Amino acid sequence: MAIEVSAASAGQIEIGGDFTVNRFGFGAMRLTGKSIWGDPVDPAAARETLRLLPKLGINFIDTADAYGPFVSEDLICEVLHPYDHILVATKGGLTRPGPETWRPLGRPEYLRQCVMMSLRRLRVDRIDLWQLHRIDPAVPRDEQFSVIAAMRKEGLIRHVGLCDVGVDDIEAAHKYFPVATVQNRFNIVNRSSEDVLAYCEQNNIGFIPWAPLAAGALAHPGSALMQTAKTLKATASQVALAWILKRSKNMLPIPGTANPEHLIENVAAATLELSNEAFAALDQQGRDAL
């Protein structure tokens, strides 16, 4: 399989001030089975997808203990350990009683268990980026931040990220540790985290948009998205990713798949160059669709 695209085309971003990665990563949620539960439907394709990552210049992988649960971390370790020049970020703080069920659990002893078990599954001595999957509303957030800070001081965690948070959460966390990344939902038709993105830009925090491919009503004939895709001879998904990359230098998109060909198609978005006019048209139409 000839590889003619590279995540390096998207440029680079610095995580936590001391780890530079290409600004196009890989989300490992889809490596699991239906409903993000159990083993992948096609294990061979999932493993081949992971093997392709270094060849495509992807050196940032985002996973979580809740994906599977545990399946995603186990596969990443099996295929890519010892992760030469790859930053493997993982998350903890959600439990999975069953398919389609995601429950936050932020008790300090559980968060410590999440970290210790991820260390074991990934076979590392320190997690380079550990993200709190959700702030548990049933546990004071300061208690959650405090145990994370303690694990960072112990050397179990290198950098800390937060997921699905507001600016006030980030500022509260800063009392305990530097926030290296924020992972919130963001795409052409979902701008609910514009204020968080602006804060990240002002404070040199990486912004990891989840669901970056969502286009909603824009994915129809005659829309700016479809017209731009036709002009660039690209797919609508590729244009949506190109828009994310152009939207902010702090963006680190992590589109996921368990299909090698789809992975290559996603990475090709890093080579697309949106004109300012196309970007503005997409931006406006996305806002109109809100």
C-alpha positions in Angstrom: 0.0 0.0 0.0 1.6 3.3 -1.1 1.6 6.0 1.5 1.5 9.5 -0.1 0.0 11.5 2.8 1.3 12.5 6.1 -0.1 14.0 9.3 3.0 16.3 9.3 1.3 18.4 6.6 -1.0 19.8 9.3 2.0 21.3 11.1 3.0 20.7 14.7 1.6 21.5 18.2 3.4 21.4 21.6 1.8 19.5 24.4 2.6 20.7 27.9 5.6 22.7 26.7 7.9 19.8 26.1 6.3 17.3 23.7 5.8 18.2 20.1 3.5 16.2 17.9 2.0 16.5 14.4 -1.3 18.5 14.6 -3.4 15.6 13.3 -3.9 12.7 15.7 -5.8 9.5 15.9 -8.8 8.7 18.1 -8.8 5.1 19.2 -12.4 4.8 20.3 -13.5 3.0 17.1 -11.0 0.2 17.5 -13.6 -1.5 19.7 -16.9 -3.3 19.0 -20.4 -1.9 18.4 -21.4 0.7 21.0 -17.7 1.0 21.9 -18.1 -2.3 23.7 -16.0 -5.5 23.4 -13.6 -6.5 20.7 -13.5 -5.0 17.2 -15.7 -6.6 14.5 -12.6 -7.0 12.3 -9.6 -7.4 14.6 -7.1 -7.7 11.7 -8.3 -4.4 10.2 -8.0 -2.7 13.6 -4.5 -3.9 14.1 -3.5 -2.9 10.6 -4.9 0.5 11.2 -2.7 0.9 14.2 0.3 -0.3 12.3 -0.2 2.4 9.7 -0.1 5.3 12.2 3.7 5.8 12.3 3.8 5.4 8.5 1.3 8.2 8.1 3.2 10.5 10.5 0.6 10.2 13.3 2.4 10.5 16.6 -0.5 11.4 18.9 -3.0 8.7 19.9 -6.0 9.4 22.1 -7.6 6.5 23.9 -9.4 5.8 27.2 -9.8 2.9 29.7 -13.6 3.1 29.0 -13.2 2.2 25.3 -14.1 -1.4 25.3 -13.7 -1.1 28.2 -9.9 -1.7 28.1 -9.9 -3.1 24.6 -8.5 0.0 22.9 -5.6 0.3 25.4 -4.8 -3.4 25.1 -4.7 -3.2 21.3 -2.5 -0.1 21.2 0.0 -1.8 23.5 0.0 -5.1 21.5 0.7 -3.4 18.2 2.7 -0.2 19.0 4.6 -0.7 22.3 7.1 0.7 23.1 5.6 3.7 21.3 8.8 5.1 19.7 8.2 8.9 19.4 4.5 8.5 19.8 2.5 10.2 22.6 -0.2 7.9 23.8 -2.8 9.9 25.7 -5.5 8.1 27.7 -8.4 9.0 29.9 -10.1 7.8 33.1 -13.1 8.7 35.2 -15.9 7.0 33.4 -17.3 3.5 34.2 -19.0 1.2 31.6 -21.7 -1.0 33.2 -22.7 -2.0 29.7 -23.0 -1.0 26.1 -24.3 2.6 25.6 -23.8 3.3 29.3 -21.2 5.9 30.4 -21.2 6.9 34.1 -18.7 9.4 35.7 -17.0 8.2 38.8 -14.6 10.8 40.3 -13.8 9.4 43.7 -10.1 9.9 44.3 -9.4 6.2 44.9 -11.1 5.3 41.7 -9.2 7.9 39.6 -5.9 6.5 41.1 -7.1 3.0 40.1 -7.7 4.2 36.6 -4.2 5.6 36.3 -2.5 2.5 37.8 -4.4 0.1 35.5 -3.8 2.2 32.4 -0.1 2.2 33.3 -0.3 -1.6 33.4 -2.2 -2.1 30.2 -0.1 0.3 28.2 3.1 -1.1 29.8 4.6 2.3 30.7 6.0 3.8 33.9 4.3 7.2 33.2 1.4 8.4 31.2 2.5 11.3 29.1 -1.0 12.8 28.9 -3.7 11.6 31.2 -7.1 13.2 30.8 -10.1 13.3 33.2 -12.8 11.9 31.1 -15.5 13.8 32.9 -15.7 15.8 36.1 -18.0 13.8 38.3 -20.8 16.2 39.6 -21.3 13.9 42.6 -17.7 14.5 43.9 -16.3 18.0 44.7 -14.1 18.8 41.7 -11.3 19.9 44.0 -11.1 16.4 45.4 -10.7 15.1 41.8 -8.1 17.7 40.9 -6.2 17.1 44.1 -5.6 13.4 43.5 -4.6 14.1 39.9 -2.1 16.6 41.2 -0.7 14.1 43.7 -0.3 11.5 40.9 1.5 14.0 38.8 3.8 14.8 41.6 4.5 11.1 42.1 5.6 10.9 38.4 2.7 8.7 37.3 1.4 11.4 35.0 3.4 13.7 32.9 0.7 16.1 31.7 -3.0 16.5 32.5 -5.9 17.2 30.2 -9.6 17.8 30.9 -12.6 16.7 28.9 -16.0 18.4 28.4 -15.3 21.4 30.6 -15.9 25.1 30.8 -13.5 27.9 31.4 -14.3 28.0 35.1 -13.3 24.3 35.4 -10.0 24.9 33.7 -9.2 27.9 35.9 -10.2 25.8 39.0 -7.9 23.0 37.9 -5.0 25.4 37.3 -4.8 25.8 41.1 -3.6 22.2 41.2 -1.8 21.5 37.9 -1.1 23.1 34.5 -3.8 22.0 32.1 -2.0 20.9 28.9 -5.1 20.0 26.8 -8.9 20.3 26.7 -11.0 17.9 24.8 -14.5 19.3 24.0 -17.0 18.7 21.3 -16.3 21.0 18.4 -17.1 21.0 14.6 -18.5 23.1 11.9 -22.1 22.9 13.2 -21.3 22.8 17.0 -19.6 25.9 18.4 -20.7 25.5 22.0 -17.1 25.6 23.2 -16.0 28.8 21.3 -15.2 30.5 24.7 -13.2 27.5 25.8 -11.2 27.5 22.5 -10.5 31.2 22.9 -9.2 30.6 26.4 -7.0 27.8 25.2 -5.6 30.0 22.5 -4.8 32.7 25.0 -3.2 30.3 27.4 -1.3 28.0 25.0 -3.5 24.9 25.8 -4.0 22.3 23.1 -7.7 21.9 22.1 -8.7 18.4 21.0 -12.1 18.6 19.2 -14.1 15.4 19.5 -16.7 14.6 16.8 -14.7 16.8 14.4 -16.4 15.2 11.3 -20.0 16.1 12.2 -21.5 18.3 9.5 -25.2 18.0 10.1 -27.4 19.9 7.7 -24.3 21.1 5.7 -23.8 17.6 4.2 -26.4 18.1 1.5 -26.1 19.0 -2.2 -25.6 22.7 -2.8 -24.2 23.5 0.6 -20.8 25.3 1.0 -19.4 22.1 2.4 -20.4 20.0 -0.6 -19.4 22.7 -3.1 -16.0 23.1 -1.5 -15.5 19.3 -1.5 -16.3 19.2 -5.2 -13.9 22.0 -6.0 -11.0 20.4 -4.0 -11.9 16.9 -5.3 -12.2 15.8 -1.7 -14.8 14.2 0.5 -17.1 16.2 2.8 -15.4 14.7 5.8 -12.0 15.8 4.6 -13.2 19.4 4.1 -14.7 19.3 7.6 -11.3 18.3 9.0 -9.5 20.9 6.9 -11.9 23.5 8.3 -11.1 22.4 11.9 -7.3 22.6 11.2 -7.7 26.1 9.7 -10.0 27.3 12.5 -7.2 27.5 15.1 -3.5 26.6 15.4 -4.4 25.1 18.9 -6.6 22.5 17.3 -5.5 18.8 17.4 -8.2 16.8 15.7 -8.3 13.0 16.4 -10.7 11.4 13.8 -11.0 7.7 14.5 -11.6 4.6 12.5 -10.8 0.9 12.5 -10.4 0.8 8.7 -6.9 1.3 7.1 -8.3 2.9 3.9 -10.5 5.3 5.9 -7.5 6.2 8.0 -5.5 7.2 4.9 -8.5 9.2 3.6 -8.8 11.1 6.9 -5.1 11.9 7.0 -5.3 13.3 3.4 -7.3 16.1 4.9 -4.1 17.5 6.4 -2.9 18.3 2.8 -6.1 20.3 1.9 -5.7 24.0 1.6 -9.0 25.9 2.2 -9.0 29.4 0.8 -10.1 32.2 3.1 -13.3 32.6 1.1 -14.1 28.9 1.4 -13.4 28.9 5.1 -15.6 31.9 5.7 -18.4 30.4 3.7 -18.2 27.2 5.7 -18.0 29.1 9.0 -21.0 31.2 8.3 -23.1 28.3 7.0 -22.2 26.3 10.0 -23.3 29.1 12.3 -26.5 29.5 10.4 -27.2 25.8 11.0 -26.9 26.0 14.8 
